[in-house]
Amino acid sequence: MGISYANQSMYEESIRYYVRALAMNPKADNAWQYLRISLSCVSRNDMVEACDSRNLELLQKEFPL
């Protein structure tokens, strides 16, 4: 779902689905990369840092699904 939303330039929605996918599999390196791209597209630099440090708890609070 995250990729589908991102392909439609619906980055806020894609972020929520990437975070959800990462909650199920935090070792999914590609999902972390896609999440970072979507965060950058919506200028959420504050959350890019959380993504880089893989702070899933903070991301889940900020982008609930």
N, CA, C and O of each residue as an XYZ file, in Angstrom:
260
protein
N       0.827     -1.192      0.000
C       0.000      0.000      0.000
C       0.868      1.250      0.000
O       0.555      2.227     -0.681
N       1.950      1.222      0.757
C       2.823      2.387      0.818
C       3.371      2.756     -0.542
O       3.387      3.929     -0.913
N       3.819      1.765     -1.285
C       4.359      2.021     -2.620
C       3.267      2.547     -3.541
O       3.509      3.464     -4.326
N       2.078      1.984     -3.455
C       0.967      2.440     -4.295
C       0.638      3.899     -4.037
O       0.461      4.674     -4.977
N       0.556      4.278     -2.768
C       0.279      5.678     -2.449
C       1.425      6.587     -2.896
O       1.178      7.669     -3.429
N       2.640      6.175     -2.691
C       3.787      6.991     -3.094
C       3.801      7.190     -4.606
O       4.139      8.273     -5.085
N       3.439      6.159     -5.356
C       3.397      6.277     -6.817
C       2.346      7.275     -7.288
O       2.412      7.769     -8.414
N       1.384      7.566     -6.431
C       0.347      8.550     -6.753
C       0.647      9.901     -6.110
O      -0.203     10.793     -6.095
N       1.852     10.045     -5.584
C       2.285     11.268     -4.886
C       1.456     11.547     -3.639
O       1.323     12.701     -3.230
N       0.909     10.528     -3.044
C       0.143     10.631     -1.802
C       1.056     10.177     -0.667
O       0.858      9.118     -0.071
N       2.064     11.009     -0.384
C       3.149     10.603      0.501
C       2.722     10.464      1.948
O       3.196      9.559      2.634
N       1.836     11.335      2.443
C       1.384     11.221      3.837
C       0.758      9.851      4.078
O       1.026      9.203      5.090
N      -0.082      9.416      3.135
C      -0.718      8.111      3.272
C       0.315      6.993      3.165
O       0.246      6.004      3.893
N       1.266      7.155      2.259
C       2.277      6.106      2.094
C       3.090      5.934      3.373
O       3.442      4.814      3.745
N       3.387      7.042      4.042
C       4.166      6.984      5.278
C       3.471      6.098      6.307
O       4.109      5.258      6.943
N       2.179      6.283      6.467
C       1.422      5.490      7.450
C       1.523      3.993      7.161
O       1.649      3.188      8.084
N       1.468      3.622      5.886
C       1.535      2.206      5.537
C       2.951      1.651      5.655
O       3.127      0.488      6.021
N       3.955      2.458      5.352
C       5.331      2.000      5.578
C       5.577      1.762      7.064
O       6.186      0.764      7.447
N       5.101      2.684      7.898
C       5.284      2.531      9.345
C       4.567      1.273      9.824
O       5.095      0.533     10.655
N       3.374      1.032      9.306
C       2.620     -0.176      9.687
C       3.367     -1.437      9.258
O       3.452     -2.403     10.017
N       3.901     -1.426      8.053
C       4.653     -2.581      7.563
C       5.893     -2.814      8.416
O       6.249     -3.957      8.706
N       6.546     -1.732      8.814
C       7.737     -1.860      9.645
C       7.410     -2.341     11.052
O       8.246     -2.967     11.704
N       6.206     -2.055     11.524
C       5.784     -2.585     12.824
C       5.690     -4.116     12.749
O       5.938     -4.809     13.735
N       5.334     -4.624     11.585
C       5.240     -6.074     11.403
C       6.603     -6.704     11.125
O       6.849     -7.852     11.495
N       7.494     -5.942     10.466
C       8.822     -6.463     10.145
C       9.840     -5.322     10.187
O      10.152     -4.731      9.153
N      10.354     -5.015     11.365
C      11.292     -3.900     11.495
C      12.632     -4.107     10.796
O      13.428     -3.173     10.699
N      12.886     -5.303     10.314
C      14.148     -5.568      9.621
C      14.041     -5.387      8.108
O      14.984     -5.696      7.380
N      12.912     -4.895      7.637
C      12.691     -4.703      6.199
C      13.422     -3.444      5.733
O      12.862     -2.347      5.730
N      14.672     -3.624      5.343
C      15.517     -2.485      4.976
C      14.924     -1.643      3.845
O      15.016     -0.416      3.876
N      14.319     -2.287      2.853
C      13.729     -1.524      1.747
C      12.604     -0.623      2.228
O      12.472      0.506      1.758
N      11.798     -1.106      3.154
C      10.693     -0.287      3.677
C      11.233      0.944      4.399
O      10.647      2.023      4.303
N      12.335      0.796      5.113
C      12.962      1.954      5.770
C      13.411      2.976      4.730
O      13.250      4.179      4.931
N      13.968      2.507      3.629
C      14.418      3.407      2.574
C      13.240      4.120      1.914
O      13.297      5.326      1.671
N      12.179      3.377      1.628
C      10.985      3.987      1.022
C      10.351      4.990      1.976
O       9.895      6.052      1.551
N      10.321      4.660      3.250
C       9.786      5.580      4.253
C      10.588      6.867      4.264
O      10.015      7.955      4.314
N      11.882      6.759      4.217
C      12.747      7.941      4.225
C      12.460      8.836      3.016
O      12.404     10.059      3.145
N      12.280      8.231      1.858
C      11.973      8.996      0.643
C      10.652      9.734      0.803
O      10.564     10.920      0.486
N       9.628      9.050      1.287
C       8.318      9.695      1.463
C       8.386     10.819      2.484
O       7.780     11.873      2.290
N       9.118     10.602      3.565
C       9.280     11.658      4.569
C       9.970     12.875      3.961
O       9.598     14.012      4.251
N      10.953     12.643      3.137
C      11.652     13.743      2.474
C      10.727     14.493      1.519
O      10.799     15.717      1.414
N       9.868     13.767      0.833
C       8.951     14.389     -0.133
C       7.950     15.324      0.537
O       7.485     16.278     -0.087
N       7.614     15.063      1.794
C       6.678     15.944      2.509
C       7.412     16.863      3.483
O       6.804     17.466      4.367
N       8.735     16.957      3.303
C       9.581     17.859      4.108
C       9.462     17.622      5.607
O       9.445     18.568      6.394
N       9.381     16.362      5.992
C       9.342     16.017      7.417
C      10.742     15.631      7.867
O      10.994     14.493      8.261
N      11.643     16.597      7.802
C      13.036     16.348      8.173
C      13.183     15.918      9.624
O      14.113     15.188      9.969
N      12.264     16.368     10.475
C      12.301     15.949     11.876
C      12.082     14.441     12.000
O      12.645     13.801     12.888
N      11.284     13.890     11.131
C      11.005     12.461     11.180
C      12.013     11.648     10.368
O      12.126     10.437     10.554
N      12.743     12.306      9.471
C      13.811     11.605      8.743
C      14.853     11.117      9.735
O      15.393     10.020      9.590
N      15.133     11.929     10.740
C      16.084     11.510     11.775
C      15.577     10.281     12.523
O      16.349      9.372     12.825
N      14.279     10.254     12.820
C      13.690      9.094     13.491
C      13.787      7.862     12.596
O      14.021      6.751     13.071
N      13.607      8.072     11.323
C      13.725      6.971     10.368
C      15.163      6.460     10.328
O      15.397      5.253     10.377
N      16.113      7.366     10.241
C      17.523      6.967     10.166
C      17.970      6.199     11.411
O      18.796      5.290     11.329
N      17.412      6.579     12.565
C      17.760      5.874     13.800
C      16.817      4.690     14.065
O      16.932      3.993     15.074
N      15.887      4.489     13.128
C      14.898      3.394     13.198
C      14.096      3.435     14.497
O      13.883      2.419     15.158
N      13.659      4.651     14.834
C      12.848      4.868     16.030
C      11.385      4.624     15.668
O      10.622      5.562     15.434
N      11.017      3.363     15.629
C       9.681      2.967     15.201
C       8.596      3.484     16.141
O       7.505      3.841     15.696
N       8.889      3.525     17.424
C       7.913      3.995     18.406
C       7.498      5.438     18.120
O       6.307      5.749     18.122
N       8.451      6.305     17.880
C       8.154      7.703     17.576
C       7.386      7.830     16.261
O       6.444      8.616     16.166
N       7.777      7.074     15.269
C       7.098      7.117     13.980
C       5.648      6.638     14.090
O       4.757      7.197     13.451
N       5.419      5.614     14.891
C       4.054      5.112     15.080
C       3.176      6.148     15.775
O       1.996      6.274     15.451
N       3.734      6.884     16.717
C       2.967      7.932     17.399
C       2.621      9.070     16.446
O       1.524      9.625     16.505
N       3.556      9.414     15.574
C       3.376     10.535     14.659
C       2.484     10.175     13.467
O       1.756     11.023     12.949
N       2.548      8.905     13.037
C       1.806      8.473     11.850
C       1.002      7.209     12.133
O       1.322      6.138     11.616
N      -0.037      7.328     12.949
C      -0.849      6.131     13.228
C      -1.681      5.734     12.007
O      -2.016      6.568     11.165
N      -2.001      4.457     11.933
C      -2.836      3.967     10.828
C      -4.166      3.531     11.376
O      -5.027      3.082     10.620
